[in-house]
């Protein structure tokens, strides 16, 4: 490292053998894009980050030609976009607009941001690395006080942690080269701030890995004690700063001895997606698709765990549900190839720190994607930026056609395949487009949903989730139905309240108000079953959003729940589970999973004499 320029983490192009000073305004362009990319502020319906990154690319292309060498889109990026297009096959025509917006956001990361920072890399690699280092230092200082949650940043805890994980390699590379005497206090400061601010144990693990790897790659084992000290301080701070359970508890799937954490239940449901949606359930439709898949997982979260933290879903789980397993595989391969990308700079002591920072930052993206949706607003431009900073300058311009034919060809083939089989939602119950259904039938003789249930067309929403009712004619006969109003409980406790509702059948409903927080509510009812047989549980409910859209119940010793994606209106839901009930009194206990839920009435509907229970 003795020959390195102490003020550089990269290199600048040379003209006629003399170094050319990079234009200051190009550095400003990069800084502006990275700063606004951290913000969730919008200009009307359009995020300000989107406006800035597109405008800055146009400015660079229009006024920076003398400093540019236009890069070629890597084949991995083209295939990534083609794989994401599979998610369009899971959409109905009404949902197609939202899917195209999601595809545009992916293009913003893998094409626009990548292209812009690949261009900036050619002219001023060191300046961009320095900008990222100072932005990360600012974010670290803003962490313990939670200032990142305020305007104009308005970042979630998960997005903030992802930005720190991605940016830490640049921080360490800059100070280890430009100010080597300050690397120890900077690393210790970073460890303390991260330990205090991070609320997710997975992100703490990700930060630990990128910190140790960066310092060891930069200076060998000589900097290992610095890495160990930073990690030790982070561990101490993460325990000391939390009066509540520490962030490390989030790594355990178990909430307590009887309940699984809500996030891990969702991951288990996401693993069912390739069976129901081999080519994806639809870009931008993760919430509605995962709510349907959750019906197939016989687990309920603890009532005190009302919601999953914002943006803390794994990007790989979201991609698996929305675009299927091909997109997940391509995403992992793309990030791994960028992480281990070789470059001439790897043997250049001047450029080596920047190359180490960029490639390790891509590893940070890979790790952060396990615990955060990194390809959404707040981090997507940063993902494209670090991928652009790892790009190797192309010296084979004569072979551009061969470089483009594979990604462009796959992209066209995907669009033609999707367009040739128009999604008609002929099977709205499972949200499977004809293309998805054809692939599913290659290895499933029967569909995975319960054919005893059919959709009521008047309740199918833009989200694709229908409301269920029994398909048998006997279910409509009162002889096979037991009805109980929600206000006719035997006992209620916790957060449940009776409130007045003019549009309810009895003018009163059982509710968990939105201000109930994590209050656990239970309500006990007694149904008088007139005939022995197989029954389903039915409830008329109303909820406000996708974070408050389910109710759990116990019939005897068997637990189940109902859920939908119909918000702000009363609708009737029928359980997928069936129950063998004897003649006589049966106890049914209602339990809240989430707040802001209202229940009008409940029913037990017999599915028919001699019917057998579904597994």
C-alpha positions in Angstrom: 0.0 0.0 0.0 3.0 2.3 0.2 2.6 3.4 -3.4 -1.0 4.4 -3.0 -2.1 8.0 -3.3 -3.3 8.8 0.3 -6.1 10.9 -1.0 -7.6 8.4 -3.5 -9.6 5.2 -3.3 -9.8 4.9 -7.1 -8.3 6.3 -10.3 -9.1 8.9 -12.9 -8.7 8.6 -16.7 -5.6 9.9 -18.4 -5.5 12.0 -21.5 -2.3 12.1 -23.6 -0.5 10.5 -20.6 -1.4 13.2 -18.2 -4.1 12.8 -15.5 -7.2 14.8 -16.2 -9.0 16.4 -13.2 -12.6 15.1 -13.1 -15.2 17.9 -13.4 -16.6 18.9 -10.1 -20.2 19.0 -11.4 -20.0 15.3 -12.2 -19.1 14.6 -8.5 -22.1 16.7 -7.6 -24.3 14.7 -9.9 -23.3 11.5 -8.1 -23.8 13.0 -4.6 -27.2 14.4 -5.5 -28.4 11.0 -6.8 -27.1 9.1 -3.7 -28.6 11.6 -1.3 -32.0 11.8 -2.8 -32.1 8.0 -3.2 -32.0 7.8 0.6 -35.3 9.8 0.8 -38.9 8.6 0.6 -40.1 12.2 -0.3 -42.4 12.3 -3.3 -43.2 15.0 -5.9 -46.9 14.3 -6.2 -47.3 10.6 -7.2 -43.6 10.3 -8.3 -40.8 9.7 -5.9 -38.2 12.5 -5.9 -35.4 9.8 -6.2 -36.8 8.6 -9.5 -37.0 12.1 -10.9 -33.5 12.9 -9.9 -31.8 9.8 -11.2 -33.4 10.0 -14.6 -32.7 13.7 -14.9 -29.1 13.3 -13.8 -28.5 10.6 -16.4 -29.9 12.8 -19.1 -27.7 15.7 -17.9 -24.6 13.5 -17.9 -25.4 12.2 -21.4 -26.1 15.6 -22.7 -23.2 17.6 -21.2 -20.5 15.1 -20.2 -19.7 13.4 -23.5 -16.1 14.5 -23.3 -15.6 12.5 -20.1 -17.7 9.5 -21.0 -17.2 6.1 -22.5 -20.6 4.5 -22.9 -20.9 1.1 -21.2 -22.7 -2.0 -22.4 -25.5 -3.5 -20.4 -24.2 -6.8 -18.8 -26.0 -9.9 -19.9 -26.8 -10.6 -16.3 -28.8 -7.4 -16.0 -30.8 -8.2 -19.1 -31.6 -11.7 -18.0 -32.6 -10.3 -14.6 -35.2 -8.0 -16.1 -36.4 -10.8 -18.4 -36.8 -13.0 -15.3 -38.7 -10.3 -13.5 -41.1 -10.1 -16.5 -42.3 -13.5 -15.5 -44.1 -11.7 -12.7 -46.4 -10.1 -15.3 -47.9 -13.5 -16.0 -49.4 -13.6 -12.6 -51.4 -10.4 -13.0 -54.9 -9.7 -14.3 -55.4 -6.9 -16.8 -56.6 -4.7 -13.9 -53.3 -5.3 -12.1 -51.0 -4.9 -15.1 -50.4 -1.1 -14.6 -49.0 -1.8 -11.1 -46.9 -4.6 -12.4 -45.4 -2.4 -15.1 -44.6 0.3 -12.4 -42.7 -2.4 -10.4 -40.8 -3.4 -13.6 -39.9 0.3 -14.2 -38.5 0.5 -10.6 -36.3 -2.6 -11.3 -35.2 -0.9 -14.5 -34.3 2.2 -12.4 -31.8 0.0 -10.4 -30.4 -2.4 -13.0 -30.3 -0.1 -16.0 -30.6 3.7 -15.1 -28.6 3.8 -11.8 -26.2 1.2 -13.1 -25.5 3.1 -16.3 -25.1 6.4 -14.6 -22.6 5.2 -12.0 -20.7 3.1 -14.5 -20.2 6.3 -16.5 -19.1 8.2 -13.3 -16.8 5.4 -12.3 -14.8 5.8 -15.6 -14.1 9.5 -14.8 -14.0 9.8 -11.0 -14.1 6.6 -9.1 -12.3 8.0 -6.1 -14.6 11.0 -5.8 -17.8 8.9 -5.8 -16.3 6.5 -3.2 -15.5 9.5 -1.0 -19.0 10.9 -1.4 -20.5 7.5 -0.3 -18.2 7.4 2.7 -19.3 10.8 4.0 -23.0 10.0 3.4 -22.7 6.8 5.4 -20.9 8.7 8.2 -23.8 11.1 8.4 -26.3 8.3 8.5 -24.4 6.6 11.3 -24.6 9.8 13.4 -28.3 10.1 12.6 -29.0 6.5 13.7 -29.2 6.4 17.6 -31.6 9.4 17.7 -33.8 7.9 15.0 -33.4 11.0 12.9 -33.5 8.9 9.7 -37.2 8.3 10.3 -37.9 12.1 10.0 -38.4 14.1 6.8 -36.9 14.4 4.3 -35.3 10.9 4.7 -38.3 9.0 6.2 -36.5 5.7 6.1 -37.7 2.6 7.8 -35.5 0.8 10.3 -34.8 -1.9 7.7 -33.9 0.5 4.9 -31.6 2.5 7.2 -29.8 -0.7 8.2 -29.5 -1.8 4.6 -27.9 1.5 3.6 -25.4 1.3 6.4 -24.5 -2.3 5.5 -24.0 -1.4 1.8 -22.1 1.8 2.5 -19.8 0.6 5.3 -17.1 -0.8 3.0 -16.7 2.7 1.4 -16.4 4.3 4.8 -13.7 2.0 5.9 -11.8 2.0 2.6 -11.8 5.8 2.5 -10.5 6.3 6.0 -8.0 3.5 5.9 -6.3 5.1 2.9 -7.0 8.8 3.1 -6.8 9.1 6.9 -5.2 5.9 8.2 -4.7 7.2 11.7 -8.5 7.8 12.0 -9.5 4.3 10.9 -9.6 3.0 14.5 -11.9 5.6 15.9 -14.1 5.6 12.8 -14.5 1.8 13.0 -15.3 1.9 16.7 -17.8 4.8 16.1 -19.5 2.7 13.4 -19.7 -0.3 15.7 -21.2 1.7 18.5 -23.7 3.5 16.4 -24.8 0.3 14.6 -25.2 -1.6 17.9 -27.5 1.2 19.2 -29.5 1.9 16.1 -30.1 -1.6 14.4 -33.2 -3.4 15.5 -32.7 -6.6 13.5 -30.2 -9.3 14.4 -29.8 -10.3 10.8 -28.6 -6.8 9.8 -26.1 -6.9 12.7 -24.7 -10.1 11.3 -24.5 -8.6 7.8 -22.7 -5.5 9.1 -20.2 -7.7 11.0 -19.4 -9.7 7.9 -18.8 -6.7 5.6 -16.8 -4.9 8.2 -14.4 -7.8 8.9 -14.1 -8.7 5.2 -13.4 -5.1 4.1 -10.7 -4.5 6.7 -9.0 -7.8 6.0 -9.1 -7.3 2.3 -7.6 -3.8 2.5 -4.8 -4.5 4.9 -4.6 -8.2 5.7 -4.6 -9.5 9.2 -3.0 -6.2 10.4 -6.4 -4.6 10.6 -8.1 -7.7 12.1 -7.8 -6.3 15.7 -9.6 -3.1 14.5 -12.4 -5.2 13.1 -12.7 -7.3 16.3 -12.9 -4.1 18.4 -15.6 -2.6 16.2 -17.6 -5.9 16.4 -17.1 -6.2 20.1 -18.3 -2.6 20.7 -21.3 -3.3 18.4 -22.2 -6.4 20.5 -22.0 -4.5 23.7 -24.0 -1.6 22.4 -26.7 -3.8 20.9 -27.3 -5.4 24.3 -26.9 -2.2 26.4 -29.1 0.0 24.3 -32.2 -2.2 24.4 -34.4 -2.2 27.5 -36.8 -4.4 25.5 -35.7 -7.7 24.0 -32.5 -7.2 22.0 -32.2 -7.2 18.2 -30.6 -10.6 18.3 -33.9 -12.2 19.3 -35.2 -11.6 15.8 -32.9 -14.3 14.5 -35.0 -17.0 16.4 -38.1 -18.2 14.5 -39.8 -18.9 17.9 -41.6 -16.0 19.5 -42.2 -18.1 22.6 -42.7 -21.8 23.4 -46.0 -22.0 21.5 -45.8 -19.3 18.7 -43.7 -18.7 15.7 -42.7 -15.2 14.7 -44.9 -13.6 12.1 -42.1 -13.0 9.7 -41.0 -16.7 9.7 -44.6 -17.8 9.2 -44.6 -15.6 6.1 -41.3 -17.1 4.9 -42.8 -20.6 5.3 -45.8 -19.4 3.3 -43.5 -17.9 0.6 -41.8 -21.3 0.1 -45.2 -22.6 -1.0 -45.2 -20.1 -3.9 -43.4 -22.2 -6.5 -46.2 -24.8 -6.1 -49.0 -22.4 -6.7 -47.2 -19.7 -8.8 -44.3 -21.4 -10.7 -43.7 -18.3 -12.7 -44.6 -15.8 -10.0 -47.8 -14.5 -8.5 -47.5 -11.0 -10.0 -45.1 -8.0 -9.8 -46.2 -5.7 -7.0 -48.7 -8.2 -5.5 -46.7 -9.7 -2.8 -49.1 -8.8 0.1 -52.2 -10.3 -1.6 -50.4 -13.4 -2.8 -48.7 -14.0 0.6 -52.0 -13.6 2.4 -53.4 -16.4 0.3 -50.4 -18.6 0.8 -50.6 -18.1 4.6 -53.9 -19.9 4.5 -51.8 -23.1 3.7 -49.5 -22.7 6.8 -51.2 -24.0 9.9 -49.4 -21.5 12.3 -50.6 -18.4 14.0 -48.4 -15.6 15.4 -48.5 -14.4 19.0 -51.3 -11.8 19.3 -48.8 -9.4 20.9 -46.8 -9.4 17.6 -49.3 -7.4 15.6 -47.3 -6.6 12.5 -44.1 -7.3 10.6 -41.7 -4.3 10.6 -41.8 -2.2 7.5 -39.5 -3.3 4.7 -38.1 -6.2 6.8 -39.3 -8.9 4.4 -36.5 -10.7 2.6 -36.0 -9.5 -1.0 -35.5 -13.1 -2.0 -38.9 -14.1 -0.5 -40.6 -11.2 -2.2 -39.0 -12.0 -5.6 -39.9 -15.7 -5.2 -43.6 -14.9 -4.6 -43.9 -12.2 -7.3 -41.7 -13.5 -10.1 -40.9 -17.2 -9.2 -37.8 -19.2 -8.7 -36.0 -18.2 -12.0 -35.8 -14.6 -10.9 -34.4 -15.5 -7.5 -31.7 -17.6 -9.1 -30.7 -14.9 -11.5 -30.6 -12.3 -8.8 -28.3 -14.4 -6.6 -26.0 -15.2 -9.6 -25.9 -11.5 -10.6 -24.9 -10.4 -7.1 -22.3 -13.2 -6.7 -20.7 -12.4 -10.1 -20.4 -8.8 -9.1 -19.0 -9.6 -5.7 -16.2 -11.8 -7.1 -15.6 -9.8 -10.2 -11.9 -9.5 -11.2 -10.5 -6.3 -12.5 -7.1 -4.9 -13.5 -7.6 -2.5 -10.5 -7.2 -5.5 -8.2 -3.5 -5.4 -8.9 -3.3 -1.5 -8.8 -2.4 -0.3 -5.3 -4.0 3.1 -6.1 -7.3 1.7 -7.3 -7.4 -1.3 -5.0 -9.3 0.3 -2.1 -12.2 1.5 -4.3 -12.4 -2.0 -6.0 -12.5 -3.7 -2.6 -15.1 -1.3 -1.3 -17.4 -1.7 -4.4 -17.2 -5.5 -4.5 -17.7 -5.9 -0.8 -20.6 -3.5 -0.9 -22.3 -5.8 -3.4 -21.8 -8.6 -0.9 -23.5 -6.3 1.6 -26.4 -6.0 -0.9 -26.6 -9.8 -1.0 -26.6 -10.1 2.8 -29.0 -7.2 3.4 -31.4 -8.7 0.8 -31.9 -11.6 3.3 -33.5 -9.2 5.8 -34.8 -6.2 3.7 -36.6 -5.4 0.4 -33.5 -3.8 -1.1 -35.0 -3.4 -4.6 -37.7 -0.9 -3.5 -37.7 2.8 -2.8 -34.9 4.0 -0.5 -32.2 1.4 -1.5 -32.8 0.4 -5.1 -30.7 3.3 -6.6 -27.9 2.4 -4.1 -28.0 -1.2 -5.4 -27.7 0.0 -9.0 -24.9 2.4 -7.9 -22.7 -0.2 -6.3 -23.2 -2.6 -9.2 -22.1 0.2 -11.5 -19.0 0.9 -9.4 -18.0 -2.8 -9.8 -18.4 -2.7 -13.6 -15.2 -3.5 -15.5 -14.5 -1.1 -18.4 -15.3 -2.8 -21.7 -12.6 -2.9 -24.3 -14.5 -5.1 -26.8 -16.8 -2.6 -28.5 -16.7 -4.5 -31.7 -18.5 -7.4 -30.1 -21.5 -5.4 -28.8 -24.0 -7.3 -30.8 -22.9 -10.6 -29.3 -23.0 -9.0 -25.8 -26.6 -7.8 -26.3 -28.2 -10.7 -28.2 -28.7 -13.0 -25.2 -30.3 -10.5 -22.7 -32.4 -8.7 -25.4 -33.5 -12.0 -26.9 -34.6 -13.4 -23.6 -36.4 -10.2 -22.7 -38.4 -10.4 -26.0 -39.1 -14.1 -25.6 -40.5 -13.5 -22.1 -42.8 -10.7 -23.3 -44.0 -12.8 -26.3 -44.7 -15.8 -24.1 -46.7 -13.7 -21.6 -48.5 -11.8 -24.2 -49.5 -14.9 -26.2 -51.4 -16.3 -23.2 -53.5 -13.5 -21.9 -54.0 -13.6 -18.1 -57.8 -14.0 -17.7 -58.0 -15.0 -14.0 -60.1 -18.0 -15.0 -59.1 -19.4 -11.7 -59.4 -16.4 -9.4 -59.2 -18.5 -6.2 -55.5 -19.3 -6.6 -54.6 -16.3 -8.8 -53.1 -18.5 -11.4 -52.8 -17.1 -14.9 -53.1 -19.6 -17.8 -49.3 -19.5 -18.3 -48.7 -20.2 -14.6 -51.4 -23.0 -14.6 -49.8 -24.7 -17.6 -46.4 -24.8 -15.9 -48.0 -26.0 -12.7 -49.7 -28.9 -14.4 -46.3 -30.2 -15.6 -45.7 -31.6 -12.1 -49.1 -31.4 -10.4 -52.0 -33.4 -11.6 -54.3 -31.5 -9.3 -54.4 -27.9 -8.3 -53.2 -27.1 -4.8 -56.3 -25.2 -3.7 -59.4 -26.8 -2.1 -61.9 -27.4 -4.9 -64.8 -27.5 -2.3 -64.5 -23.7 -2.2 -65.6 -21.4 -5.0 -65.2 -17.7 -5.4 -68.1 -15.2 -5.0 -67.6 -13.0 -8.0 -69.1 -9.9 -6.4 -66.3 -9.9 -3.8 -63.3 -10.4 -6.0 -61.1 -7.3 -5.6 -58.3 -5.7 -7.6 -55.9 -7.6 -5.3 -57.1 -10.9 -6.7 -58.1 -12.5 -3.4 -61.8 -13.6 -3.4 -64.1 -14.3 -0.5 -64.9 -17.9 0.0 -68.2 -19.7 0.5 -69.2 -23.4 0.5 -70.0 -24.8 -2.9 -72.7 -27.1 -1.7 -76.4 -26.3 -2.0 -77.0 -27.5 1.5 -74.9 -24.7 2.9 -77.6 -22.2 1.9 -80.2 -24.1 3.9 -80.7 -22.9 7.5 -81.1 -26.5 8.6 -77.3 -26.8 8.1 -76.3 -23.5 9.7 -75.7 -22.2 13.2 -75.7 -18.4 13.5 -74.3 -16.3 16.5 -74.1 -12.5 16.6 -70.7 -11.2 17.7 -72.2 -9.3 20.6 -73.7 -12.5 22.0 -70.5 -13.6 23.6 -70.2 -15.5 26.9 -66.9 -13.8 27.8 -64.5 -11.3 26.4 -61.1 -10.1 27.6 -58.1 -8.0 26.5 -58.4 -5.6 23.6 -61.9 -6.6 22.3 -64.7 -4.0 22.6 -68.3 -3.8 21.6 -68.9 -0.8 19.3 -71.9 0.6 17.5 -72.1 0.0 13.7 -75.2 0.9 11.7 -74.4 -1.4 8.8 -74.0 -4.5 11.0 -76.7 -7.1 11.4 -77.3 -6.3 15.1 -76.1 -2.7 15.2 -73.2 -3.8 17.4 -69.9 -5.4 16.4 -66.9 -7.0 18.2 -63.8 -4.9 17.5 -60.1 -4.6 18.2 -59.7 -0.8 17.8 -56.6 0.5 15.9 -55.3 2.1 19.1 -55.4 -1.3 21.0 -51.8 -1.8 20.1 -50.6 -5.2 21.1 -53.5 -5.9 23.5 -54.4 -9.6 23.3 -58.1 -10.1 22.9 -60.2 -13.3 23.3 -64.0 -13.8 23.0 -65.7 -17.1 24.0 -68.9 -18.2 22.2 -71.1 -21.3 22.6 -72.7 -22.7 19.4 -75.5 -25.3 19.6 -74.8 -27.8 16.9 -78.1 -29.4 15.7 -76.6 -32.3 13.7 -73.4 -34.2 13.7 -71.3 -33.7 10.6 -68.5 -31.7 8.9 -68.7 -27.9 9.4 -66.8 -24.8 8.3 -66.4 -21.6 10.2 -67.9 -18.4 8.7 -67.5 -14.8 9.9 -68.7 -11.5 8.5 -65.7 -9.1 9.0 -64.3 -5.7 8.0 -60.7 -4.4 8.2 -58.7 -1.5 6.8 -55.5 -2.7 5.2 -53.2 -5.6 4.5 -51.6 -5.4 7.9 -54.9 -6.0 9.7 -56.8 -8.6 7.7 -57.2 -11.8 9.6 -58.9 -13.3 12.6 -58.0 -16.5 14.4 -60.4 -19.0 16.1 -60.3 -22.2 18.1 -63.0 -24.8 17.7 -62.4 -27.3 20.5 -58.7 -28.0 20.3 -58.3 -27.1 16.6 -57.1 -23.7 15.5 -57.7 -21.9 12.2 -58.0 -18.4 10.8 -59.7 -16.5 8.0 -58.1 -13.7 5.9 -58.8 -11.7 2.8 -57.7 -8.6 0.8 -61.0 -6.8 0.7 -60.7 -3.6 2.7 -63.1 -1.0 4.1 -66.3 -3.0 3.4 -68.2 -5.8 5.2 -67.7 -9.2 3.7 -68.2 -12.8 4.6 -65.3 -15.3 4.9 -65.3 -19.1 5.1 -62.5 -21.1 6.6 -60.5 -23.5 4.5 -60.4 -25.9 7.4 -63.3 -28.3 8.2 -64.3 -29.6 11.6 -66.1 -32.8 12.6 -68.6 -31.7 15.3 -71.0 -33.7 17.4 -74.5 -32.7 18.3 -74.7 -30.3 21.3 -72.8 -27.3 22.6 -69.4 -26.4 21.0 -67.1 -23.7 22.3 -65.6 -21.3 19.8 -62.9 -18.9 20.9 -62.1 -15.8 18.7 -58.6 -14.4 19.1 -57.2 -11.3 17.5 -54.0 -11.6 15.4 -54.0 -7.9 14.4 -55.7 -4.7 15.5 -58.2 -2.6 13.6 -60.5 -5.6 13.0 -64.4 -5.8 13.3 -66.6 -8.9 13.4 -70.4 -8.7 12.8 -71.4 -12.4 13.2 -70.2 -15.9 13.0 -71.7 -19.1 11.6 -71.0 -22.8 11.5 -72.1 -24.2 8.2 -72.4 -27.9 7.5 -70.8 -28.9 4.2 -73.1 -31.9 3.7 -73.9 -35.3 5.3 -71.0 -37.7 5.3 -68.5 -35.1 4.1 -64.9 -35.8 5.1 -62.6 -33.2 6.5 -59.9 -31.7 4.4 -56.4 -32.2 5.6 
